[in-house]
Amino acid sequence: MPYKSSAHVDILPPLPTLAEELSQLDWLVDLMDSRFLIPGTKYRVGLDAFLGLIPGIGDGIGAVISFYILLRLWQHDLPWHLRARLVGNILVDFTLGALPLVGDLFDVGFKANRRNVSLVRKHVAGNPQN
């Protein structure tokens, strides 16, 4: 006789809500875009700006981390136009950040990850069911 269980077993845990996902990603976004205060100024930078100083691979490493953040957000039902803006911010950051010298200054100010999380937070605020 086959075994029958009345208990429900979840193989995978449920996805967090979009608001929970944003909360979980806050530490990584802060690390990448604004963890460190530039001494003597009010400006904050993150690892993305420092990675951009590594010739050849630094901006690529930053883009991989940005796409990881995007992948976590992509699991949720975001409208296509919001997804396009998120990808666009990362591509702008990667492309312009790769320019010598000017790109390093751009990395300090653009903060693609912070922009993306802000866009998604605004979306969540307008759609509280997420």
C-alpha positions in Angstrom: 0.0 0.0 0.0 1.5 3.4 -1.0 2.3 5.9 1.7 -0.1 8.8 2.0 0.7 11.8 4.1 -1.7 14.4 5.1 1.1 16.9 5.8 1.9 19.5 3.2 5.6 19.7 2.4 7.0 22.8 0.7 10.0 22.0 -1.4 11.0 25.6 -1.8 10.3 28.5 0.6 7.9 31.1 -0.8 9.3 34.1 -2.5 9.5 37.2 -0.3 7.2 40.0 -1.2 8.7 42.8 -3.2 8.9 45.1 -0.1 10.7 42.3 1.8 13.1 41.8 -1.1 13.9 45.5 -1.1 14.6 45.4 2.6 16.9 42.4 2.2 18.8 44.1 -0.6 19.3 47.4 1.3 22.7 46.3 2.8 24.1 45.3 -0.7 22.9 48.5 -2.3 24.4 50.6 0.5 27.7 48.7 0.2 27.8 49.2 -3.6 26.7 52.8 -3.8 27.0 54.8 -0.5 28.7 53.0 2.4 31.7 55.3 2.7 31.8 59.1 3.4 34.5 61.0 1.5 36.4 62.8 4.2 35.8 66.5 4.4 32.7 66.3 2.2 29.0 65.3 2.4 29.4 62.9 -0.5 29.1 59.1 0.0 30.6 56.4 -2.3 30.4 52.7 -2.3 32.5 49.8 -3.6 31.2 50.4 -7.2 33.3 53.6 -7.3 36.4 51.8 -6.0 35.9 48.8 -8.3 35.8 51.2 -11.2 39.4 52.2 -10.5 40.5 48.6 -11.4 41.4 48.7 -15.1 39.7 46.2 -17.3 37.6 44.3 -14.8 36.4 46.6 -12.1 33.4 48.0 -13.9 32.5 44.5 -15.0 32.5 43.2 -11.4 30.3 46.1 -10.4 27.9 45.3 -13.3 27.7 41.7 -12.2 26.7 42.7 -8.7 24.1 45.2 -10.2 22.6 42.4 -12.3 22.4 40.2 -9.3 20.3 42.9 -7.6 18.3 43.2 -10.8 17.7 39.4 -10.9 16.4 39.4 -7.3 13.9 42.2 -8.3 13.1 40.5 -11.6 11.5 37.6 -9.8 8.6 39.9 -8.9 5.9 41.1 -11.3 7.3 44.4 -12.4 5.9 46.2 -15.4 8.0 46.0 -18.6 8.7 49.8 -18.6 10.1 49.6 -15.1 12.2 46.6 -16.0 13.6 48.5 -19.0 14.5 51.5 -16.8 16.3 49.2 -14.3 18.3 47.6 -17.1 19.0 51.0 -18.7 20.4 52.4 -15.4 22.8 49.5 -15.2 23.9 49.8 -18.8 24.5 53.5 -18.5 26.5 53.0 -15.3 28.6 50.2 -16.9 29.1 52.0 -20.2 30.0 55.5 -18.9 31.7 54.1 -15.8 34.2 52.3 -18.1 35.5 55.5 -19.6 38.9 56.4 -18.1 38.9 59.1 -15.5 35.5 60.6 -16.4 33.9 57.3 -15.8 35.4 57.2 -12.3 33.8 60.5 -11.4 30.6 59.4 -13.0 30.6 56.3 -10.8 30.8 58.5 -7.7 27.6 60.4 -8.7 25.3 58.1 -10.7 24.6 55.2 -8.2 22.6 52.9 -10.5 21.7 50.4 -7.7 20.3 53.2 -5.4 18.4 54.6 -8.4 16.9 51.2 -9.2 15.8 50.4 -5.7 14.3 53.9 -5.5 12.3 53.3 -8.7 11.0 50.0 -7.4 10.1 51.5 -4.0 8.0 54.1 -5.8 6.3 51.3 -7.7 5.6 49.5 -4.5 4.2 52.7 -2.9 1.8 53.1 -5.8 0.8 49.4 -5.8 0.5 48.4 -2.1 -0.5 44.8 -3.0 3.1 44.0 -3.8 
